[in-house]
Amino acid sequence: MTQTNLKVSAISDLTPDIKSFELVSVNGDDLMPFEAGAHIDIFTQAGLRRSYSLANDPAENNRYVLAILREAQGSGSVWMHDNISLGDVLKTTEPINDFPLDKNAKRHLLIAGGIGITPILAMGHALKRLNVPFHLHYCTKSPEQTAFLNEVKQVFGEHVTFHHDGGDPTQGIDLKATLAEHDEGTHLYVCGPGGLISATREAASHWPKDTVHFELFSSARTDEEKAEIAALEDEEFEIEIASSGEVMTVPADKSILEVLGENGIDIIKVCEEGYCGTCQVGMLGGVADHRDEVLDDDEKASNTLIQVCISRAKAGEKLILDL
């Protein structure tokens, strides 16, 4: 993954707890092109790697615009809000896109919740140039807590419906009604809090699987579901590196990711909790105990992919990794 340094050229308050950061080349050069839905990873002073979506028009080649919600438990967002100033230089990756628009779609339906507007706004810029119908449902607590409010109105025009719920999701968008019918060729994109993504996926569970697109930057699991994962009793198992035949033991108290790192095999990682998909590795043999939020049921059943930060082997199984 190519890394680069970018300079902070502008900072502004979008809402009381969301700031936008404009990043430009340190030398004034054009930036690496990106497509709507892309994000960059920023490396914090503490060595953490955090992903932030790009909000601006992909046609722009001179800047990247981020919108970051300050979360009390979010080490990356707190650092960005409290420590980053104009002129600071940040170490970042080049754009990565795991949430692209489907170019074959006949219609695009977009749902954004809060800070989830960031990649969706970039999609709006791109969709204005395409000759296909699109519509955005934008869910926030109030107009005052709606990031990019004026720009969203300019970009989407009559193709946006705002839902202000006052902090009570039951008073917001009616997902069941909105997603009741699927018209052939329509693709759905959702970004926002984990609860909104989970509810949207459930409401669209009757849609064709390849027409529902989402990206998680935080876990969508409930506290109860997280507790269930944490309570699982882990056992020691073996992994085999397909390219070399080397066999490694994964102790009960370590992850596959940790063991690979200790043996000189560095896998790119971000969340280390099974929701971002960054540490995904191919699997050529064995049956995994899939604990991630990335793979769907069919992908888990196929046992051809595994998130090595959180998933393990089923009892008595040795996993053969495509490394």
N, C-alpha and C positions, 0 to 999 in steps of 0.2 A: 504494500500500500504506500503510494507516494505521499510524502509529507511536504508541507510548505509553510511559510510564515506569512501572515496577513496582518495588516495594520487596522486598528479601529479608527474609522474616519468620522463616525457620527453615533451618538447615543441619544435616544429619546424615550420618554415615558408614554406608553400607549394606554395603559390603565394604571390604577394605583399599584398593581403588583406585576405588571408585564412591561419589560423594556425591549426596545428594538436596538440592535447593534448592526451598523453598516461596516463591512470589512472590505478592504481594498488591497491591491498589491503593494508591497513595501516599496517597489521600484517604479510604480506607476504603469506596469505592464498590464495587458489584458489578462483576465482570469480564465481558468479552465472552464469551458462551456459546461452547462448543466441542463438537464431536462426537468420539467415539472415533477415534483414528488421527491426530488433529491434532498440529501442532507450532507452536512460535513461533520466530522468529529473534531472536537477541540480537546487538547491535552491541557489539563489544569496544572497549577503549580505543584499540587500534591501528587502529580503523576497519573491522575484519573483520566479516563477517556470518555467523553460525553458527546452524544449525538444531538444535533440541532438542525431542523429542516430549514430550507431556503424558501423565503417568501416572495422574493421579487420576480420580475418578468424574466424568464429564461433567455429572452432575446438580449438582455443586457450583458455585456461582457466586461464591465469595469467594476462591478461590486457584487457582494453577496449580502443579503439582508436576513437577519435572524430575529425572531421574537422569542424571548425567554421569560417564562413564568417563574417568579421567585417562590420556591417551595422550601418550607422550614427544614424538611428532612432531605432536601436535594443539595448535596455538597457542590455539584457543578453549578447549579443555578444561583446558589448563594454566593459562590465565588465570583461569578460573572457580574451579579448585581452590586456586590459590595466592594470589589477590588479592581474592576476593569475601568479604565479611564480613556479619554480621547488620546490617540497617539500610541497606545500600548500595542505591542506586537504579540500575536497569538500563534502558537504552533498548532496547525490543523492538518487534516487530510484534504485531498482533493474530493470533489463531489462524488457521492455514492448514491445510487438510486435503486432502492428495493420496493418502491411504491409508485411505479410509472403509470401514466395514462395508457389504456389499451387503444392502440391506433386503429383497431378493427371495429371498435364499438360504434353503434349507430346513434346512441344517446348516452350522456353521462349524467348520473345523479350523484351529487356530492353532499355529505353530511359532515359538518365540523362542529366540535364542541370546545369552546374556550380557546386555549392555546393551539388546539388542533387546526385552527384556521391557517396556520403557517404554510404547510405544503399545499393546502387547498387553494390558497390565494394564488400561488404560482401556477396551479392548474388552471385557474380562471383566466389568467393572462394568456396561457397557451391556447385555451379553448376558444377565446375570442377570435383567434386566427384560423380556426378550423370550421368547416361548414357542416357542423353537426349540432343538434340541440343539446343543451345542458341546463341544469338547475342546481342551486345550492340551498340547503337548509342549514342555517347558522344558529347554533344554540349557545346562549350565554345567560348570565344572571340578570343583566340590565344593560341598557344602551351605554351607560358609563363604564361598564366592565366588558365592553366589546372591542377587542383589539382590531385595528385597521378598519374601523367602521366606515369612514368616508371612502377609503380606497376600495373596500368591498363593494360599496354602492356604485362607484365609478366603473369597476371592472365587470361586475355581474349585472348591473342595471336592473331590468325587470325580471331577471332570472335568479333572484334570491328571495328567500323567505326567512325572516328573522324570528326566532323563538326566544323570548326572555322569560325565564321561569322563576325569578326571584330566589333562586337557590333550592327550589323544590322540583326535581326532575319530573315528577308526575304532572307538573303544570306546563311542561315544555312540549317538545315535538311528540306527536302520536306516531311512534315508529310502526306500530301494527298496521295502522291505516295507510301510512305513507308507503310502506313496502308490501302491501297486501297483494298487489299484482306485479308480475314481471313481464314487461313487454320485450319481445325478442330483440336482441341486439343492445339492450340497455345494460350498462355496467355501473356498479355502485362503488363509491369510494368513501371511507369513513376514517376520520382521525380526531382524536380527543381523549378524554379520560377513559381509563380502562372499562369503567362501568358502561359508558356510552357505546364503546366498541362491542362489548359483549352483548348488550341489549340489541344493537343493530344487527349483529351477526345472527342472533336468535330470531329476530323478526324477519330476516331475509333467508332463513334456513331452507326455504322452499325454492330459492333462486338457484340457477345452475352454479355449481361451486366456483367455476372459473370467472364468474361475473362479479364476485364480491371481493373487494380489495381493501386491505387495511395494513397499518403499521403500528406496532407497539413500541413506545419509548418508556413505558412503565407497565408493571404487571396489571393484568385485568382480573386477577384472582381475588376472591373475597378473603377476609382474615381467616375464616374457617378453612377455606381451601389451602391457604398457605400453611396453616397449622397442621393439616393432614399430611402435607408433603414433608414438613419438618419432623413429624412424628414417625416417619418410616424408618425401619431398622435396616441400616445399610450393611452389606456383607462384602467381603473381599472377592475380587474377580480378576480375570486376566483379559488383556487386550493384545492383539497382534498387529504389527505394522505391516501392511501388505507388501510394500515395496522392498522391505528388507527381511521380513520374516521374524523380526525381533519381537519377543514376547515380554510384556511388562505386567507387573502386578499392581492393581489399584486397591489400596487398603480401604477399609471401611470408613475411615475418617478423611479420605481425600477424594477429589473428583478426577475424572479422566483428564480434564484440562490441566490440573496441577501436576499429575504424573507425566504427561507429555512435556510440559515445561521443564520439569526436573531432568528430563532425558534429552534436552536440547531441541525439542520440537515445539516451536513457538506458534501458537494459534492466536489469531486476532480475536480479542475479546472486548466487550463493552459492559453489558449488564451483569454477567455472571449469575443470573437468576433464571435464565431460560425463556426470556420473552423477546429479545432483540434479534435473534437469529444469526448473530455475527460469527459465533464459533461453530457453525454447522460443518459437519464432516461426513463424507460418504462412508457407507458401511457395506462390506462385501460378505459378511457372514456373522452368524450369531443372532440372538434375540435380545433386544434392548428393553429396559424398563424406562419407557419414555415419560419424562416428567416436565417437559417444556410446554410452552403456550404457542409455539410457532407451527409445528407440524399438525396437519389435520388427521382425522382418524385413518384415512386410507394410507397416508404417508407413513404413519406410525406402524400400521399393520404390515407394510411392505418391508420394513426394516432395512431400508437403503440409505437412510440419513439419520444422524443423531446430533443433538446439541450436547457437546462434551462438557459444558460447564455444570450441568445438572442431572442429565440422564445417566443411567448405569446399566448393568447387565442383569437380565433375569437370573434367578438362582441356577447355578450349574452351567451357565453359558459363558463362552469366550467370544468377545467381539473382535471381528477383523475390520480394521479401519483402513479406508482407502487413502493412505498417506505414504 
